[in-house]
């Protein structure tokens, strides 16, 4: 009786050894260098080049002298041996660019904060307050996001003009939420659903009000989702063009996307050095924002609390 278990163990080990060998050979085949070159490194290289080449071209154009920008037959269009920062100097010290940057930052932050606050209330009411037609309201809010801004800016321009907000940053602060709140509400609705309802039930039993539950329980747990919504809203405000072009007229009140196009293009003459320098400098705040909060942005896609 004592030999039987040993024979079973030996038999199992013998039978499992070829399988492990076959699996290791299969994995080594999948991880071979030629296969990885074709399936991993080559597509990854193509994607990186396609994504980074516009930024390289923008940075190269911003440091090229004017004569190299005008004569592409004589000079190498993909490189320069005499870089210059003249375009950045003109941009920062001979134009309203710092003021345009401040206008863009001011409008983006105010409109984003306003949209996030409204979206938190709307998403919590739709997801947690049980009433008839909540799902329909959530669907209608998301459908509002699908309406293109090119249709909305005409009636909004009439409203802005009648209220005396034309050519004012306040016009953008009050109109941007029309395109920010629908998507932010839809995003936060999905995130609030991942928060266990039992937490709120325990708080209700302990005598907490809905306001206390929202502020002390839901919002702290939803910080990654709020950061994700903030990044989306801020990016959209920073890059928005149609509303800023329609509602702002004076040079000092313009935002960066509109100002660099209007002020650095004289008829059919494009000052490419200043244009690319302005676009490059204007993209740096977004790069810094994504660099600091990319982990929270990714974690927002996985939910709030793991049950």
C-alpha positions in Angstrom: 0.0 0.0 0.0 3.0 2.3 0.6 4.3 1.8 -3.0 1.0 2.8 -4.7 1.1 6.6 -4.0 4.7 6.7 -5.0 4.0 5.0 -8.3 1.1 7.4 -8.9 3.4 10.4 -8.3 6.1 9.0 -10.6 3.5 8.4 -13.3 2.1 11.9 -13.1 5.5 13.5 -13.2 6.5 11.4 -16.2 3.3 12.3 -18.0 3.5 16.0 -17.3 7.1 16.4 -18.4 6.5 16.2 -22.2 3.6 18.6 -21.9 5.8 21.2 -20.1 8.4 20.8 -22.7 5.9 21.2 -25.5 4.6 24.4 -23.9 8.0 25.9 -23.5 8.9 25.1 -27.1 5.6 26.7 -28.2 6.2 29.9 -26.2 9.8 30.2 -27.5 8.4 30.0 -31.0 5.9 32.8 -30.3 8.7 34.9 -28.8 11.2 34.4 -31.5 13.0 37.4 -32.8 11.7 37.3 -36.5 8.1 36.9 -35.3 8.4 39.8 -32.8 9.9 42.0 -35.5 6.9 41.5 -37.7 4.1 41.4 -35.1 5.4 43.9 -32.6 8.3 46.1 -33.4 7.4 47.0 -37.0 3.7 48.0 -36.3 4.9 49.9 -33.2 7.5 51.8 -35.1 5.0 52.8 -37.8 2.5 54.0 -35.2 5.2 56.0 -33.3 6.4 57.6 -36.5 2.9 58.5 -37.6 2.0 60.0 -34.2 5.3 61.9 -33.6 6.1 63.2 -37.0 3.7 66.1 -36.9 5.2 67.3 -33.6 8.7 66.9 -35.1 7.7 68.9 -38.2 6.1 71.6 -36.0 9.2 71.9 -33.7 11.5 71.9 -36.8 9.5 74.7 -38.5 9.5 76.8 -35.4 13.3 76.9 -35.2 14.1 77.2 -38.9 15.3 80.6 -40.3 12.9 82.3 -42.7 15.1 81.7 -45.8 15.0 77.9 -45.2 11.2 78.0 -44.8 10.8 79.8 -48.2 13.3 77.8 -50.3 12.7 74.1 -49.9 14.7 73.2 -53.0 17.9 74.7 -51.7 17.7 73.6 -48.1 16.9 70.3 -46.6 13.2 70.3 -45.5 13.6 67.7 -42.8 16.6 69.2 -40.9 18.3 72.5 -40.2 21.9 73.2 -39.3 21.2 76.8 -38.2 18.4 76.8 -35.7 17.0 80.1 -34.4 14.7 81.2 -31.6 13.7 84.3 -33.4 10.1 83.1 -33.9 9.7 82.3 -30.2 11.1 85.8 -29.3 8.6 87.5 -31.6 5.8 85.3 -30.3 6.5 86.0 -26.6 7.8 89.6 -26.7 6.3 91.2 -29.9 2.8 89.9 -29.8 -0.1 89.4 -27.4 0.7 85.7 -27.1 1.2 85.6 -23.3 -2.2 87.4 -22.9 -3.8 84.9 -25.3 -2.4 82.1 -23.3 -3.8 83.6 -20.1 -7.2 84.0 -21.8 -7.2 80.4 -22.9 -6.2 79.2 -19.4 -8.8 81.3 -17.7 -11.7 80.2 -20.0 -10.7 76.6 -19.9 -10.4 76.4 -16.1 -13.7 78.3 -15.4 -15.7 76.4 -18.0 -14.3 73.0 -16.9 -15.0 73.6 -13.2 -18.5 74.8 -14.0 -19.1 71.7 -16.2 -17.7 69.2 -13.7 -19.9 70.6 -10.9 -23.0 70.4 -13.0 -22.1 66.9 -14.3 -21.5 65.5 -10.8 -25.0 66.6 -9.7 -26.6 65.4 -12.9 -24.8 62.0 -12.9 -25.5 61.3 -9.2 -29.2 62.2 -9.6 -29.7 60.0 -12.6 -27.8 57.0 -11.2 -28.7 57.1 -7.5 -32.0 58.8 -7.1 -34.6 56.3 -8.1 -37.3 57.9 -10.2 -39.2 57.0 -13.3 -37.5 57.9 -16.6 -33.9 58.2 -15.2 -32.4 56.0 -17.9 -34.3 58.0 -20.6 -32.9 61.3 -19.1 -29.4 59.8 -19.2 -29.8 58.8 -22.8 -31.1 62.2 -23.8 -28.2 63.9 -22.1 -25.7 61.8 -24.1 -27.6 62.5 -27.3 -27.2 66.2 -26.7 -23.4 65.6 -26.9 -23.8 64.2 -30.5 -25.2 67.6 -31.7 -22.3 69.2 -33.6 -21.1 72.7 -32.4 -21.4 73.9 -36.0 -25.2 73.8 -35.6 -25.4 75.3 -32.1 -23.1 78.3 -32.5 -25.6 80.2 -34.6 -28.5 80.3 -32.0 -25.9 80.7 -29.2 -24.4 83.7 -30.9 -27.8 85.3 -30.9 -28.2 84.7 -27.2 -24.7 85.9 -26.4 -25.3 89.1 -28.4 -28.7 89.8 -26.7 -27.2 89.4 -23.2 -24.3 91.8 -24.0 -21.6 89.1 -23.7 -20.2 89.4 -27.2 -16.4 89.8 -27.4 -16.0 88.7 -23.8 -14.4 85.6 -22.2 -17.6 85.2 -20.2 -19.3 84.3 -23.5 -17.1 81.2 -23.9 -17.3 80.3 -20.2 -21.1 80.1 -20.4 -21.3 78.4 -23.8 -18.6 75.8 -23.5 -20.6 73.8 -20.9 -23.2 73.1 -23.6 -20.8 70.7 -25.2 -18.9 69.6 -22.0 -21.7 68.7 -19.6 -23.4 66.0 -21.7 -20.3 63.9 -22.2 -19.0 64.5 -18.6 -22.3 63.5 -17.2 -22.4 60.3 -19.2 -18.8 59.5 -18.2 -19.5 60.1 -14.5 -22.7 58.1 -14.7 -20.7 55.0 -15.6 -18.2 55.7 -12.9 -20.8 56.2 -10.2 -22.4 52.9 -11.0 -19.2 51.1 -10.0 -19.4 52.5 -6.4 -21.2 50.0 -4.2 -24.6 51.2 -3.2 -24.2 49.5 0.1 -21.9 52.3 1.2 -24.6 54.8 0.7 -27.2 52.6 2.5 -25.0 52.4 5.5 -24.6 56.1 5.5 -28.4 56.6 5.3 -28.9 54.2 8.2 -26.4 56.3 10.2 -28.4 59.4 9.5 -26.4 61.0 6.7 -28.2 63.2 4.2 -27.9 62.9 0.4 -25.6 66.0 0.3 -23.3 64.4 2.9 -23.2 61.1 1.1 -22.3 62.9 -2.2 -19.6 65.1 -0.7 -18.1 62.7 1.9 -18.5 59.3 0.2 -19.2 59.4 -3.6 -16.9 62.3 -4.6 -13.8 61.1 -2.8 -14.2 57.6 -4.3 -14.8 59.2 -7.7 -11.6 61.3 -7.8 -10.1 59.3 -10.8 -13.3 59.7 -12.7 -13.4 63.4 -11.9 -9.8 63.8 -13.1 -10.7 61.9 -16.3 -13.6 64.2 -16.9 -11.5 67.3 -16.1 -8.9 66.3 -18.6 -11.5 65.8 -21.3 -13.2 69.1 -20.6 -10.0 71.1 -20.3 -8.6 69.6 -23.5 -11.8 70.4 -25.4 -11.9 74.0 -24.1 -8.2 74.5 -24.9 -8.5 73.4 -28.5 -12.0 74.8 -29.3 -12.1 77.0 -32.4 -15.6 77.7 -33.7 -17.1 79.4 -30.6 -14.0 81.4 -29.9 -13.9 82.5 -33.5 -17.5 83.6 -33.5 -17.9 85.2 -30.1 -14.5 87.0 -29.8 -13.4 89.9 -32.0 -10.8 92.1 -30.4 -7.2 90.9 -30.5 -6.7 91.2 -26.7 -9.6 88.9 -25.9 -8.8 86.0 -28.3 -7.7 82.5 -27.3 -4.6 80.8 -28.6 -6.2 78.6 -31.4 -8.0 81.6 -32.9 -5.3 84.2 -32.3 -2.4 82.4 -34.0 -4.5 81.8 -37.1 -5.8 85.4 -37.3 -2.8 87.3 -36.3 0.0 85.4 -38.0 -1.7 85.1 -41.4 -1.7 88.2 -43.6 -3.9 87.5 -46.6 -2.1 84.7 -48.5 1.1 85.2 -46.5 1.6 82.6 -43.8 4.3 83.3 -41.2 5.0 79.6 -40.7 7.7 80.1 -38.1 5.4 82.0 -35.7 2.5 79.8 -36.5 4.4 76.6 -35.5 6.0 78.3 -32.5 2.6 79.4 -31.2 1.1 75.9 -31.8 4.0 74.2 -30.1 4.0 76.5 -27.1 0.2 76.2 -26.9 0.4 72.4 -26.7 2.8 72.3 -23.8 0.2 72.9 -21.0 -1.8 69.9 -22.3 1.3 67.7 -22.4 2.1 68.6 -18.8 -1.5 67.9 -17.8 -1.5 64.5 -19.3 2.0 63.7 -17.9 0.9 64.4 -14.3 -2.5 62.7 -14.4 -2.2 59.9 -17.0 -2.4 57.3 -14.2 -5.6 58.7 -12.8 -7.0 59.0 -16.4 -6.3 55.3 -17.0 -7.6 54.1 -13.6 -10.9 55.9 -14.3 -11.5 53.3 -17.1 -11.5 50.4 -14.6 -14.0 51.6 -12.0 -14.0 53.1 -8.5 -14.1 50.2 -6.0 -13.4 46.6 -6.5 -16.0 44.5 -4.7 
